[in-house]
Amino acid sequence: MDMEEGEAEKSPLLVKEIEFDNNGKGSTDASSSSSSVTSAVIFSTFVVYCGAFALGNVVGYTSPAESGIVNELGLTLEEYSTFVSTSILGSIFGTIWSGKLADFVGRRRAIAVSALFCIMGWLAIAFAKGPLCLDVGRFSVGCGVGLVSYAAPVYISEITPKNLRGTFMSLSVLLLSCGKALFFFIGSLLNWRTLALIGIVPFLLQLLGLLVIPESPRWLTKIGKAEESKKALKHIRGEKTDISQELAEIMDYTRYSDRISENGVLSLFHRKYTNCLIIGLGLMVFPQFGGLSALGSYTSSILESIGFSSTIGSIAVGITEDLHCGEELTPFLALSGVLVSFGFINLGLEGIPWIISLEIFPINIKGAAGSFLTVASLISGWINSYTFNFIFEWSSAGTFFIFAGVTGAVVLFSWRMVPETKGRSLEELQASSITHDHSPQ
């Protein structure tokens, strides 16, 4: 701990940021390059977040496509459950290598590799003749999603102005929800093979955009390409913007992070990080067992079980017709419950835990923490997605009582364990999380 504090004292970057927070404002020179949003930042964000929209397509695909795939290919319950959950296995595999790939080939190339995996996966699904090809395609899509899980958010955080970084980072959750909603809607109207081909479109747009957006200046500095880093930063911030202060901060940050680097995932299990690890695992794992993955993957099955058609048009007609009868309220209460659950999942559980989980870890282990927590979340999601059909077949009511109980545990856990991050600098938040572990015995 003393060594880390000593290193922190040697970092001009950290001292500057703490002084900025304490004073409540900074000098114009220091913040000028970080306060403006240029067209380059907006376009780069759009290109990268094509992947977030496409991830929503991946999540939203299996629910409307279920009846078509099962009827045409004659899949059993177990085979379709395997197909749904295979993407999570692919995501686990991809996530393990995501950090290494992004650090080795760069953020842009890592995102491009991810897009290629997803395109190949969607093609395999679209032209599948049996469960094996479906599973291979779904695994490939999941692998692509896992590979980009580190590169995309890191790229956005490295190019966006620091005073607007949170806003840009939160856009991924919005676009993911939009992608999911689009597939829920058009999936009820289109053949499942056509829907899979549509899933390729965002990745094709992303590949074209990656040809023109700049590489991350911070990654270029990290690999020793200082001149290219300067050009990339100038392009991102604008030709007339003074980038000297930000460029100096990037170089200071790079030298500092090189000095305090630790030994990967094993560093997470040091006693001083216990509190951070408990909070991170709680936020990432509990929501999955509260039905986060299953609700998105099996919405059609849930609606059909309460008497609604799986197509949106039929649902609307059914609601209209049944409202005239007024004899059976249970289906509408169930539908309301599903819609409310989706609303609050999109509002909080789907995105905020990811942000908090990474904010509480110090910079020297943030990459390892991100990979570890993502794998933990994906494994939990896979268990939930694979077992949902079997539990639901056992007892539909019991399934949602279990989800409600686990979600209640999330509320208690957040209230008792999770620190408030609003209005606190990353350095203050991380220091308090570590200090908590060293409270007097």
Secondary structure as UniProt FT lines:
FT   HELIX           2..10
FT   HELIX           12..23
FT   HELIX           28..31
FT   HELIX           32..34
FT   HELIX           39..73
FT   HELIX           77..105
FT   HELIX           107..126
FT   HELIX           131..159
FT   HELIX           162..164
FT   HELIX           165..187
FT   TURN            188..189
FT   HELIX           192..198
FT   TURN            199..200
FT   HELIX           201..210
FT   TURN            211..212
FT   HELIX           217..222
FT   TURN            223..224
FT   HELIX           226..237
FT   TURN            239..240
FT   HELIX           244..260
FT   HELIX           264..269
FT   HELIX           271..273
FT   HELIX           274..289
FT   TURN            290..291
FT   HELIX           292..297
FT   HELIX           299..305
FT   TURN            306..307
FT   HELIX           312..325
FT   HELIX           330..344
FT   HELIX           345..349
FT   TURN            350..351
FT   HELIX           352..359
FT   HELIX           363..365
FT   HELIX           366..394
FT   HELIX           396..417
FT   TURN            422..423
FT   HELIX           426..437
//
